[in-house]
Amino acid sequence: MNTAIFFSHKYKELGIWIPQREKRVKFSNHLYSTTDKEIAQILRAKTFEKNPPDFVEISKKYINTTDKKLKIVLQRMGGLGDILFLTPICQHLKSLGHSVSLYIHYYYHTALNHNPYIDKIYVNKNEAEMCKAPKGFKNLMKLPGFFEGDNNIEYFTLEKCQEFDKLIQFAGVIEHNPEAEKDHAIDVCYKWIDIDPTDKPKDIIVKVLPREKQWARNELMRKGHNLKKKFIGIAPTASRKIRSWPTDYYRTLQKKLRQDYNVIYFHHDSGWSLRETIALVSIMDCFVAVDSGLLHIAGALEKKLIPLFGPFNPDYRCRYFKNCHVLCGNTCENFCFSHADYCNKLKQKEINPPCLKNIKPEQVERKIREIC
C-alpha cells in the first residue's frame, strides 16, 4: 500500500492510499499526475467504503515561508497562457530561497527559455518523441525549429517525483475553479496554493535575446516586408472559436492597413516554431490579439497591445499589462464566459460569439492608428 499526499485547492495535504499504475513506488509527500476527478473516483471506490482512508497530514512543508528551503516542482498541463500565469509565482518562490522547476507540455517549453526563476523544466518523454516525429505535432507552432535547444530539460518519471519536497498541481485552477471567473488568472493561481497575491510579483516573464530579435528582422525582410514601416502583429484566433475574431474581419482589417503598415498574421499554420514566433512578436510595434497565449506573450514583452475580448472579462486577463488598450464587444449585463446558451440555440458548439463580432475592423484600425 502506497502513501501519497495530494496538494490542490480541494485537497490540501491529505494522506491517502493510492495504488500506483505503473509500479509500486512509495511517495512521502505528493501524488503523481492525478486529477480531482480521479481522486473522487478513488474516494468512492468500494475498498474505502469498507475501510475509509485516514485523512491526516503526513508532513507539513509550507512553501510560503523561508523557514526551510524546498525543492518544488509545479505541474501545469494547460495551454500556453496557463503556463505563463505561473511565471510570477516562480519568481516569488525563488525569492523565498526555494528551488523551482516546472512540469509542462513539451511543445510549450521554449516560451520559458532564459527564465532566471526556473531551475529546470520537465516534460513527458512520450509526448516529446511524438512532437519530434515527422508530422507529429499539430497543436501549436511547429517543432523543431530555431532556438529550440536552450532550456535545461529532463524527462519526468515516477522515480524523479521522489526527489522533490513538494509537487504542486494546477489542474483545474482555471478550467474547473469558480474563483477563476472572479479575479485575474495570476491571482487565482496564487490563491490556489494558499498564497496571498497582495504585493506579490504579477508580471509574466518572457525573455528574448538580441540574436533572436535579429533573426526575426531578417526573417521578415526575407519575406519582403519593408523594415521602414511599422509592424502590426495580429493574432485573431484562439484554441477555441468562442474566443476568436471572425476571419473575414481580419481580412478587412488587413486591407485597410497594408498600405501604411507591415501586417503580420500570427496563426497555428504560420510555419514558425513557437520560439521563432515569440522572437517575431518581440519586434512588433503593435500587437492585436484575442484571449490566447500570444496575447500574454505580447503583454509580457510590453508591446503596444490591443486585446479583443467578448464573453470573457478582460480585467481578469489584462489588468497587469502595460501599454494595453482593450476593445471589448460585450453587451451582456454580466460576462457570460462562454455564450453556451447562444451556441446551444444554434446547435453549434464552435462559433464566433456575437460580442466578438461587435468589434468591427474599423474600430481596430482606428485604435492602431491612434496608438502608433
C-alpha positions, 0 to 999 in steps of 0.5 A: 500500500502506497502513501501519497499526499495530494496538494490542490485547492480541494485537497490540501495535504491529505494522506491517502492510499493510492495504488500506483499504475505503473509500479509500486513506488512509495511517495512521502509527500505528493501524488503523481499526475492525478486529477480531482476527478480521479481522486473522487473516483478513488474516494468512492471506490468500494475498498474505502467504503469498507475501510475509509482512508485516514485523512491526516497530514503526513508532513507539513512543508509550507512553501510560503515561508523561508523557514526551510528551503524546498525543492518544488516542482509545479505541474501545469498541463494547460495551454500556453497562457496557463503556463505563463500565469505561473511565471510570477509565482516562480519568481516569488518562490525563488525569492523565498530561497526555494528551488523551482522547476516546472512540469509542462507540455513539451511543445510549450517549453521554449516560451520559458527559455532564459527564465532566471526563476526556473531551475529546470523544466520537465516534460513527458518523454512520450509526448516529446518523441511524438512532437519530434516525429515527422508530422507529429505535432499539430497543436501549436507552432511547429517543432523543431525549429530555431532556438529550440535547444536552450532550456535545461530539460529532463524527462519526468518519471515516477522515480524523479517525483521522489526527489522533490519536497513538494509537487504542486498541481494546477489542474483545474485552477482555471478550467474547473475553479469558480474563483477563476471567473472572479479575479485575474488568472495570476491571482487565482493561481496564487490563491490556489496554493494558499498564497496571498497575491497582495504585493506579490510579483504579477508580471509574466516573464518572457525573455528574448535575446538580441540574436533572436530579435535579429533573426526575426528582422531578417526573417521578415525582410526575407519575406519582403516586408519593408523594415521602414514601416511599422509592424502590426502583429495580429493574432485573431484566433484562439484554441477555441472559436468562442474566443476568436475574431471572425476571419473575414474581419481580419481580412478587412482589417488587413486591407485597410492597413497594408498600405501604411503598415507591415501586417503580420498574421500570427496563426497555428499554420504560420510555419514558425516554431513557437520560439521563432514566433515569440522572437517575431512578436518581440519586434512588433510595434503593435500587437492585436490579439484575442484571449490566447497565449500570444496575447500574454506573450505580447503583454509580457514583452510590453508591446503596444497591445490591443486585446479583443475580448467578448464573453470573457472579462478582460480585467481578469486577463489584462489588468497587469499589462502595460501599454494595453488598450482593450476593445471589448464587444460585450453587451451582456449585463454580466460576462457570460464566459462562454455564450453556451446558451447562444451556441446551444440555440444554434446547435453549434458548439464552435462559433464566433460569439456575437460580442466578438463580432461587435468589434468591427475592423474599423474600430481596430484600425482606428485604435492602431492608428491612434496608438502608433 
